[in-house]
Amino acid sequence: MERIKKLLLLLALIFIGIIPVYAQEPMTNLSTLVTPQNVPFEDCTKTFAMNNDRLFYLTMSAVNANRFEIKEVQSKTGYVLFSAVGKEFLASVISIDKYRSMLKITPANNNYFFAPGIVLNIYKYIDINANEHLQNIPKGG
């Protein structure tokens, strides 16, 4: 009987030791996207396989689709200043070469404590719509 208790105790300790290993896997759920946390700078930059003009327009569309408030747009230098959840962010489009561009979304005050979903939702929107045909919408008059 004593051996069975020791075996069960050993199995319980092994099981308890395995749980934290599985718990360390990245979990993407709603609470981790909207809960403010320290976001690494590496998560604020992403390279896309498209030219900088296309990425700039998709970035503006993504900011608008996420219902963030666009404060300023500068198409010549390729940046969009917007506010989300009471913070201002700067989305900068950087040309790498003819076929690749990088998008960098950083908080305007350099405080990287914010909800990571702000950045991830913009990247996701661009990924989903990367192959869509862009078209000009004529002015209504």
N, C-alpha and C positions, 0 to 999 in steps of 0.2 A: 504494500500500500504506500509505503514511504517512497519507493521508486517511482510510482505513478505520479505522485504529487511533485516530485523533483522534475520529472519529464514534462508535466504540464506547465510547471513554472518556467522551465527552459524554453518550451515552445512559445509561451506567452511573451517572454523577453525577446525572443527572436522575432516574433510577429510585431511587437512594439518597435523594435529597431528597424524593421523594413518599412513601416508606414511613413516615416519622415522622408525616405528616399523617394517614394512615389509622390508625396506631397510637394516636393521641390520641382516637379515638372511644371513648366509654365502653363498657367491656366488663363485662358482668355474668356472671361465672363463679364457681364455688365458691370458688376461692382468694381472690378479691377480697372475698367476703362474710365469710369466716372469718378473714382476716388482719387483726390489729389495725392500725388506722390512724387518723389524725386525721379525725374526722367533723365536717363543718360543722354548725352549729346549725340551719341551714335544712333539713337532712336529718332532723332530729329532730322536726319539726313537720309535721303534715298535716291538711288540712281535709276533712271527710267530709260528704256530704249526708244527714245523719240527726240526730235529736235526741240530746241528751247522755246520756239514760238508755240508749238503744239502743247508743250508742258505748261507754259504760262496760261494759255486759255483754259486748259483743263483744271489748273489750280484755281483760277477765278471761279469756274463752274463748281468745283468741289466746295469752296468756301461758301458760295451762295446756296448750294444744295443742302449743306449742313446748317443753314440758317444762322451763320455767323455774320456779324455786321462788318461790311467792308468800309474801312476808314479812308484809305488812300490806295491808288493804283498808279504805278509808274511802269509803262510798257517798255520804254527805252532801256531802262536798267533791269527790268524783269522782276519787280517785287510787288507784293500785295500786303498792305498793312490792314489787319482785321482784328476785331475783338470777339472773344468767346469767353463766357462764364466770368465776365468782369475783368479779364486780362487782355492785353494787346499782344498780338503775335505778328511776326514779320516772316512772310513766305518769300524766299528768294530763289529764283530760277537761275541756274548757272550752266552755261554750255560747256560740255566736256569735249565733244567733237561734233561732226555733222549728224551723227546718228544717236548720240546719247546726251542726256542732260541730267543734272542733279537738282533736286528740290530740297531746300533747307528751311525748316519751319522752327523758328526760335522765339522765345518770349522776348518782348521788347525791353523788359527790365532786367534781363539776364537771370531771372529767378526761375530755375527749372523745376520748381515744385508746382505741378499742375496735373490735371487729368490727362493721361496719355491718350485717351480716346479722341481728343481734339486732333492730334497729329495722325493717329492711325486711321481715323475715319476719312481724312483727306486722301491719304495714300490709297486706301481701299477704293474710294470713288474713282481715283485716277486709274488704278489697275483695272477696274471693271469697265471703264469707258475708254480705255486706251485705243481700242480698235474702231470706235465709232467715227463716223464721218462728221467732220466739223462743217457747219454751214453758217453763212451770214443770214441774219434775220432782218428783213427790210424794216425801215422805220415806218410806224403807223402814222398816217397823216390825214 
